[in-house]
Each structure stands twice: as structure tokens, then as C-alpha cells.
Amino acid sequence: MDSHVRSIVKALTYRTMGTAVTFAVAWTVSGSVEKALGIGLLDTVVKLGAYYGHERVWDRIALGKEKKPEYYI
């Protein structure tokens, strides 16, 4: 199971990359750096929360997880 800190760091690195892409698209479409920054920041805040929640939900789903071996002493 991933720790909360690991999930947060993964979300931050993923969103950094995503924000750069969103900024570039918004700047290309709008032609305005200010609008692109606003869109990029809003997108980051919303998707960071969504990604973190998504990670925590999937951490509780057993699909594809290997079971830990049970040891008897």
C-alpha cells in the first residue's frame, strides 16, 4: 500500500507535467499568457484532488494486487 506522502508526491509530479500541457494548449488557443496561467492553475487544483482521491480508492481495490504471503511461526 502506498503511503499518503507517496500518493501526494506522485500526484504533484503527474500534475506538473499535466499543467505544462494544459498551459501550452490554453496559450495556443487563447493567445493570452494570463488566461493560460489561470486555466492551468485551476486545472491543477481540481485534478490534484481528483487524482489523490482516485489513488486512494484504487489502493482499496484488490484487482491485480498480489496477496502477501501468510507466515506461520
Distance bins in CASP14 RR format, pairs under 12 A and 6 or more apart:
PFRMAT RR
TARGET T0000
AUTHOR 0000-0000-0000
RMODE 2
METHOD distances of the structure
MODEL  1
1 7 0 0 0 0 1 0 0 0 0 0 0
1 55 0 0 0 0 0 1 0 0 0 0 0
1 56 0 0 0 0 1 0 0 0 0 0 0
1 58 0 0 0 0 0 1 0 0 0 0 0
1 59 1 0 1 0 0 0 0 0 0 0 0
1 60 0 0 0 0 1 0 0 0 0 0 0
1 61 0 0 0 0 0 1 0 0 0 0 0
1 62 0 0 0 0 0 1 0 0 0 0 0
1 65 0 0 0 0 1 0 0 0 0 0 0
1 68 0 0 0 0 0 1 0 0 0 0 0
2 8 0 0 0 0 1 0 0 0 0 0 0
2 9 0 0 0 0 1 0 0 0 0 0 0
2 10 1 0 0 1 0 0 0 0 0 0 0
2 11 0 0 0 0 0 1 0 0 0 0 0
2 52 0 0 0 0 0 1 0 0 0 0 0
2 53 0 0 0 0 0 1 0 0 0 0 0
2 55 1 0 0 1 0 0 0 0 0 0 0
2 56 0 0 0 0 1 0 0 0 0 0 0
2 58 0 0 0 0 1 0 0 0 0 0 0
2 59 1 0 0 1 0 0 0 0 0 0 0
2 60 0 0 0 0 0 1 0 0 0 0 0
2 65 0 0 0 0 0 1 0 0 0 0 0
3 9 0 0 0 0 1 0 0 0 0 0 0
3 10 0 0 0 0 0 1 0 0 0 0 0
3 55 0 0 0 0 0 1 0 0 0 0 0
3 56 0 0 0 0 0 1 0 0 0 0 0
3 59 0 0 0 0 0 1 0 0 0 0 0
4 10 0 0 0 0 0 1 0 0 0 0 0
4 11 0 0 0 0 0 1 0 0 0 0 0
4 52 0 0 0 0 1 0 0 0 0 0 0
4 53 0 0 0 0 0 1 0 0 0 0 0
4 55 0 0 0 0 1 0 0 0 0 0 0
4 56 0 0 0 0 1 0 0 0 0 0 0
4 59 0 0 0 0 0 1 0 0 0 0 0
5 11 0 0 0 0 0 1 0 0 0 0 0
5 12 0 0 0 0 0 1 0 0 0 0 0
5 52 0 0 0 0 0 1 0 0 0 0 0
5 55 0 0 0 0 0 1 0 0 0 0 0
6 12 0 0 0 0 0 1 0 0 0 0 0
6 13 0 0 0 0 0 1 0 0 0 0 0
6 52 0 0 0 0 0 1 0 0 0 0 0
6 55 0 0 0 0 1 0 0 0 0 0 0
6 56 0 0 0 0 0 1 0 0 0 0 0
6 59 0 0 0 0 0 1 0 0 0 0 0
7 13 0 0 0 0 0 1 0 0 0 0 0
7 14 0 0 0 0 0 1 0 0 0 0 0
7 48 0 0 0 0 0 1 0 0 0 0 0
7 49 0 0 0 0 0 1 0 0 0 0 0
7 51 0 0 0 0 1 0 0 0 0 0 0
7 52 1 0 1 0 0 0 0 0 0 0 0
7 53 0 0 0 0 1 0 0 0 0 0 0
7 54 0 0 0 0 1 0 0 0 0 0 0
7 55 1 0 1 0 0 0 0 0 0 0 0
7 56 1 0 0 1 0 0 0 0 0 0 0
7 57 0 0 0 0 0 1 0 0 0 0 0
7 58 0 0 0 0 0 1 0 0 0 0 0
7 59 1 0 0 1 0 0 0 0 0 0 0
8 14 0 0 0 0 0 1 0 0 0 0 0
8 15 0 0 0 0 0 1 0 0 0 0 0
8 48 0 0 0 0 1 0 0 0 0 0 0
8 49 0 0 0 0 1 0 0 0 0 0 0
8 51 0 0 0 0 1 0 0 0 0 0 0
8 52 1 0 0 1 0 0 0 0 0 0 0
8 53 0 0 0 0 0 1 0 0 0 0 0
8 55 0 0 0 0 1 0 0 0 0 0 0
8 56 0 0 0 0 0 1 0 0 0 0 0
9 15 0 0 0 0 0 1 0 0 0 0 0
9 16 0 0 0 0 0 1 0 0 0 0 0
9 48 0 0 0 0 0 1 0 0 0 0 0
9 51 0 0 0 0 0 1 0 0 0 0 0
9 52 0 0 0 0 0 1 0 0 0 0 0
9 55 0 0 0 0 0 1 0 0 0 0 0
10 16 0 0 0 0 0 1 0 0 0 0 0
10 17 0 0 0 0 0 1 0 0 0 0 0
10 48 0 0 0 0 0 1 0 0 0 0 0
10 51 0 0 0 0 1 0 0 0 0 0 0
10 52 0 0 0 0 1 0 0 0 0 0 0
10 53 0 0 0 0 0 1 0 0 0 0 0
10 54 0 0 0 0 0 1 0 0 0 0 0
10 55 1 0 0 1 0 0 0 0 0 0 0
10 56 0 0 0 0 0 1 0 0 0 0 0
10 58 0 0 0 0 0 1 0 0 0 0 0
10 59 0 0 0 0 0 1 0 0 0 0 0
11 17 0 0 0 0 0 1 0 0 0 0 0
11 18 0 0 0 0 0 1 0 0 0 0 0
11 19 0 0 0 0 0 1 0 0 0 0 0
11 44 0 0 0 0 0 1 0 0 0 0 0
11 45 0 0 0 0 0 1 0 0 0 0 0
11 47 0 0 0 0 1 0 0 0 0 0 0
11 48 1 0 1 0 0 0 0 0 0 0 0
11 49 1 0 0 1 0 0 0 0 0 0 0
11 50 0 0 0 0 1 0 0 0 0 0 0
11 51 1 0 1 0 0 0 0 0 0 0 0
11 52 1 0 1 0 0 0 0 0 0 0 0
11 53 0 0 0 0 1 0 0 0 0 0 0
11 54 0 0 0 0 1 0 0 0 0 0 0
11 55 1 0 0 1 0 0 0 0 0 0 0
11 56 0 0 0 0 0 1 0 0 0 0 0
12 18 0 0 0 0 0 1 0 0 0 0 0
12 19 0 0 0 0 0 1 0 0 0 0 0
12 44 0 0 0 0 1 0 0 0 0 0 0
12 47 0 0 0 0 0 1 0 0 0 0 0
12 48 1 0 0 1 0 0 0 0 0 0 0
12 49 0 0 0 0 0 1 0 0 0 0 0
12 51 0 0 0 0 1 0 0 0 0 0 0
12 52 0 0 0 0 1 0 0 0 0 0 0
12 55 0 0 0 0 0 1 0 0 0 0 0
13 19 0 0 0 0 0 1 0 0 0 0 0
13 20 0 0 0 0 0 1 0 0 0 0 0
13 48 0 0 0 0 0 1 0 0 0 0 0
13 51 0 0 0 0 0 1 0 0 0 0 0
14 20 0 0 0 0 0 1 0 0 0 0 0
14 21 0 0 0 0 0 1 0 0 0 0 0
14 44 0 0 0 0 0 1 0 0 0 0 0
14 47 0 0 0 0 1 0 0 0 0 0 0
14 48 0 0 0 0 1 0 0 0 0 0 0
14 49 0 0 0 0 0 1 0 0 0 0 0
14 50 0 0 0 0 0 1 0 0 0 0 0
14 51 1 0 0 1 0 0 0 0 0 0 0
14 52 0 0 0 0 0 1 0 0 0 0 0
14 54 0 0 0 0 0 1 0 0 0 0 0
14 55 0 0 0 0 1 0 0 0 0 0 0
15 21 0 0 0 0 0 1 0 0 0 0 0
15 22 0 0 0 0 1 0 0 0 0 0 0
15 23 0 0 0 0 0 1 0 0 0 0 0
15 40 0 0 0 0 1 0 0 0 0 0 0
15 41 0 0 0 0 0 1 0 0 0 0 0
15 43 0 0 0 0 1 0 0 0 0 0 0
15 44 1 0 1 0 0 0 0 0 0 0 0
15 45 0 0 0 0 1 0 0 0 0 0 0
15 46 0 0 0 0 1 0 0 0 0 0 0
15 47 1 0 1 0 0 0 0 0 0 0 0
15 48 1 0 1 0 0 0 0 0 0 0 0
15 49 0 0 0 0 1 0 0 0 0 0 0
15 50 0 0 0 0 1 0 0 0 0 0 0
15 51 1 0 0 1 0 0 0 0 0 0 0
15 52 0 0 0 0 1 0 0 0 0 0 0
16 22 0 0 0 0 0 1 0 0 0 0 0
16 23 0 0 0 0 0 1 0 0 0 0 0
16 40 0 0 0 0 0 1 0 0 0 0 0
16 43 0 0 0 0 0 1 0 0 0 0 0
16 44 0 0 0 0 1 0 0 0 0 0 0
16 47 0 0 0 0 0 1 0 0 0 0 0
16 48 0 0 0 0 0 1 0 0 0 0 0
16 51 0 0 0 0 0 1 0 0 0 0 0
17 23 0 0 0 0 0 1 0 0 0 0 0
17 24 0 0 0 0 0 1 0 0 0 0 0
17 44 0 0 0 0 0 1 0 0 0 0 0
17 47 0 0 0 0 0 1 0 0 0 0 0
17 51 0 0 0 0 0 1 0 0 0 0 0
18 24 0 0 0 0 1 0 0 0 0 0 0
18 25 0 0 0 0 1 0 0 0 0 0 0
18 26 0 0 0 0 0 1 0 0 0 0 0
18 39 0 0 0 0 0 1 0 0 0 0 0
18 40 0 0 0 0 1 0 0 0 0 0 0
18 43 1 0 0 1 0 0 0 0 0 0 0
18 44 1 0 0 1 0 0 0 0 0 0 0
18 47 1 0 0 1 0 0 0 0 0 0 0
18 48 0 0 0 0 0 1 0 0 0 0 0
18 51 0 0 0 0 0 1 0 0 0 0 0
19 25 0 0 0 0 0 1 0 0 0 0 0
19 26 0 0 0 0 0 1 0 0 0 0 0
19 36 0 0 0 0 0 1 0 0 0 0 0
19 37 0 0 0 0 1 0 0 0 0 0 0
19 38 0 0 0 0 0 1 0 0 0 0 0
19 39 0 0 0 0 1 0 0 0 0 0 0
19 40 1 0 1 0 0 0 0 0 0 0 0
19 41 1 0 0 1 0 0 0 0 0 0 0
19 42 0 0 0 0 0 1 0 0 0 0 0
19 43 1 0 0 1 0 0 0 0 0 0 0
19 44 1 0 1 0 0 0 0 0 0 0 0
19 45 0 0 0 0 1 0 0 0 0 0 0
19 46 0 0 0 0 0 1 0 0 0 0 0
19 47 0 0 0 0 1 0 0 0 0 0 0
19 48 0 0 0 0 1 0 0 0 0 0 0
19 51 0 0 0 0 0 1 0 0 0 0 0
20 26 0 0 0 0 0 1 0 0 0 0 0
20 27 0 0 0 0 0 1 0 0 0 0 0
20 36 0 0 0 0 0 1 0 0 0 0 0
20 37 0 0 0 0 0 1 0 0 0 0 0
20 40 0 0 0 0 1 0 0 0 0 0 0
20 43 0 0 0 0 0 1 0 0 0 0 0
20 44 0 0 0 0 0 1 0 0 0 0 0
21 27 0 0 0 0 0 1 0 0 0 0 0
21 28 0 0 0 0 0 1 0 0 0 0 0
21 36 0 0 0 0 0 1 0 0 0 0 0
21 39 0 0 0 0 0 1 0 0 0 0 0
21 40 0 0 0 0 1 0 0 0 0 0 0
21 43 0 0 0 0 1 0 0 0 0 0 0
21 44 0 0 0 0 0 1 0 0 0 0 0
21 47 0 0 0 0 0 1 0 0 0 0 0
22 28 0 0 0 0 0 1 0 0 0 0 0
22 29 0 0 0 0 0 1 0 0 0 0 0
22 30 0 0 0 0 0 1 0 0 0 0 0
22 35 0 0 0 0 0 1 0 0 0 0 0
22 36 0 0 0 0 1 0 0 0 0 0 0
22 37 0 0 0 0 0 1 0 0 0 0 0
22 38 0 0 0 0 1 0 0 0 0 0 0
22 39 1 0 0 1 0 0 0 0 0 0 0
22 40 1 0 1 0 0 0 0 0 0 0 0
22 41 0 0 0 0 1 0 0 0 0 0 0
22 42 0 0 0 0 1 0 0 0 0 0 0
22 43 1 0 1 0 0 0 0 0 0 0 0
22 44 1 0 0 1 0 0 0 0 0 0 0
22 45 0 0 0 0 0 1 0 0 0 0 0
22 46 0 0 0 0 0 1 0 0 0 0 0
22 47 0 0 0 0 1 0 0 0 0 0 0
23 29 0 0 0 0 0 1 0 0 0 0 0
23 30 0 0 0 0 0 1 0 0 0 0 0
23 31 0 0 0 0 0 1 0 0 0 0 0
23 32 0 0 0 0 0 1 0 0 0 0 0
23 33 0 0 0 0 1 0 0 0 0 0 0
23 34 0 0 0 0 0 1 0 0 0 0 0
23 35 0 0 0 0 0 1 0 0 0 0 0
23 36 1 0 1 0 0 0 0 0 0 0 0
23 37 1 0 0 1 0 0 0 0 0 0 0
23 38 0 0 0 0 1 0 0 0 0 0 0
23 39 1 0 0 1 0 0 0 0 0 0 0
23 40 1 0 1 0 0 0 0 0 0 0 0
23 41 0 0 0 0 1 0 0 0 0 0 0
23 42 0 0 0 0 0 1 0 0 0 0 0
23 43 0 0 0 0 1 0 0 0 0 0 0
23 44 0 0 0 0 1 0 0 0 0 0 0
24 30 0 0 0 0 0 1 0 0 0 0 0
24 31 0 0 0 0 0 1 0 0 0 0 0
24 33 0 0 0 0 0 1 0 0 0 0 0
24 36 1 0 0 1 0 0 0 0 0 0 0
24 37 0 0 0 0 0 1 0 0 0 0 0
24 39 0 0 0 0 0 1 0 0 0 0 0
24 40 0 0 0 0 1 0 0 0 0 0 0
24 43 0 0 0 0 0 1 0 0 0 0 0
25 31 0 0 0 0 0 1 0 0 0 0 0
25 35 0 0 0 0 0 1 0 0 0 0 0
25 36 0 0 0 0 1 0 0 0 0 0 0
25 39 0 0 0 0 1 0 0 0 0 0 0
25 40 0 0 0 0 1 0 0 0 0 0 0
25 43 0 0 0 0 1 0 0 0 0 0 0
26 32 0 0 0 0 1 0 0 0 0 0 0
26 33 0 0 0 0 1 0 0 0 0 0 0
26 34 0 0 0 0 0 1 0 0 0 0 0
26 35 1 0 0 1 0 0 0 0 0 0 0
26 36 1 1 0 0 0 0 0 0 0 0 0
26 37 0 0 0 0 1 0 0 0 0 0 0
26 38 1 0 0 1 0 0 0 0 0 0 0
26 39 1 0 1 0 0 0 0 0 0 0 0
26 40 1 0 0 1 0 0 0 0 0 0 0
26 41 0 0 0 0 0 1 0 0 0 0 0
26 42 0 0 0 0 0 1 0 0 0 0 0
26 43 0 0 0 0 1 0 0 0 0 0 0
26 44 0 0 0 0 0 1 0 0 0 0 0
27 33 1 0 0 1 0 0 0 0 0 0 0
27 34 0 0 0 0 1 0 0 0 0 0 0
27 35 1 0 0 1 0 0 0 0 0 0 0
27 36 1 1 0 0 0 0 0 0 0 0 0
27 37 0 0 0 0 1 0 0 0 0 0 0
27 38 0 0 0 0 0 1 0 0 0 0 0
27 39 0 0 0 0 1 0 0 0 0 0 0
27 40 0 0 0 0 1 0 0 0 0 0 0
28 35 0 0 0 0 0 1 0 0 0 0 0
28 36 0 0 0 0 1 0 0 0 0 0 0
28 39 0 0 0 0 0 1 0 0 0 0 0
29 35 0 0 0 0 1 0 0 0 0 0 0
29 36 0 0 0 0 1 0 0 0 0 0 0
29 39 0 0 0 0 1 0 0 0 0 0 0
30 36 1 0 0 1 0 0 0 0 0 0 0
30 37 0 0 0 0 0 1 0 0 0 0 0
30 38 0 0 0 0 0 1 0 0 0 0 0
30 39 1 0 0 1 0 0 0 0 0 0 0
30 40 0 0 0 0 0 1 0 0 0 0 0
31 37 0 0 0 0 0 1 0 0 0 0 0
31 39 0 0 0 0 0 1 0 0 0 0 0
32 38 0 0 0 0 1 0 0 0 0 0 0
32 39 0 0 0 0 1 0 0 0 0 0 0
33 39 0 0 0 0 0 1 0 0 0 0 0
33 40 0 0 0 0 0 1 0 0 0 0 0
34 40 0 0 0 0 0 1 0 0 0 0 0
34 41 0 0 0 0 0 1 0 0 0 0 0
35 41 0 0 0 0 0 1 0 0 0 0 0
35 42 0 0 0 0 0 1 0 0 0 0 0
36 42 0 0 0 0 0 1 0 0 0 0 0
36 43 0 0 0 0 0 1 0 0 0 0 0
37 43 0 0 0 0 0 1 0 0 0 0 0
37 44 0 0 0 0 0 1 0 0 0 0 0
38 44 0 0 0 0 1 0 0 0 0 0 0
38 45 0 0 0 0 0 1 0 0 0 0 0
38 46 0 0 0 0 0 1 0 0 0 0 0
39 45 0 0 0 0 0 1 0 0 0 0 0
39 46 0 0 0 0 0 1 0 0 0 0 0
39 47 0 0 0 0 0 1 0 0 0 0 0
40 46 0 0 0 0 1 0 0 0 0 0 0
40 47 0 0 0 0 1 0 0 0 0 0 0
40 48 0 0 0 0 0 1 0 0 0 0 0
41 47 0 0 0 0 0 1 0 0 0 0 0
41 48 0 0 0 0 0 1 0 0 0 0 0
42 48 0 0 0 0 0 1 0 0 0 0 0
43 49 0 0 0 0 0 1 0 0 0 0 0
43 50 0 0 0 0 0 1 0 0 0 0 0
43 51 0 0 0 0 0 1 0 0 0 0 0
44 50 0 0 0 0 0 1 0 0 0 0 0
44 51 0 0 0 0 0 1 0 0 0 0 0
45 51 0 0 0 0 0 1 0 0 0 0 0
45 52 0 0 0 0 0 1 0 0 0 0 0
46 52 0 0 0 0 0 1 0 0 0 0 0
47 53 0 0 0 0 0 1 0 0 0 0 0
47 54 0 0 0 0 1 0 0 0 0 0 0
48 54 0 0 0 0 0 1 0 0 0 0 0
48 55 0 0 0 0 0 1 0 0 0 0 0
49 55 0 0 0 0 1 0 0 0 0 0 0
49 56 0 0 0 0 0 1 0 0 0 0 0
49 57 0 0 0 0 0 1 0 0 0 0 0
50 56 0 0 0 0 0 1 0 0 0 0 0
50 57 0 0 0 0 0 1 0 0 0 0 0
51 57 0 0 0 0 0 1 0 0 0 0 0
51 58 0 0 0 0 0 1 0 0 0 0 0
52 58 0 0 0 0 0 1 0 0 0 0 0
52 59 0 0 0 0 0 1 0 0 0 0 0
53 59 0 0 0 0 1 0 0 0 0 0 0
53 60 0 0 0 0 0 1 0 0 0 0 0
54 60 0 0 0 0 0 1 0 0 0 0 0
54 61 0 0 0 0 0 1 0 0 0 0 0
55 61 0 0 0 0 0 1 0 0 0 0 0
57 63 0 0 0 0 0 1 0 0 0 0 0
58 64 0 0 0 0 0 1 0 0 0 0 0
58 65 0 0 0 0 1 0 0 0 0 0 0
59 65 0 0 0 0 1 0 0 0 0 0 0
62 68 0 0 0 0 0 1 0 0 0 0 0
END
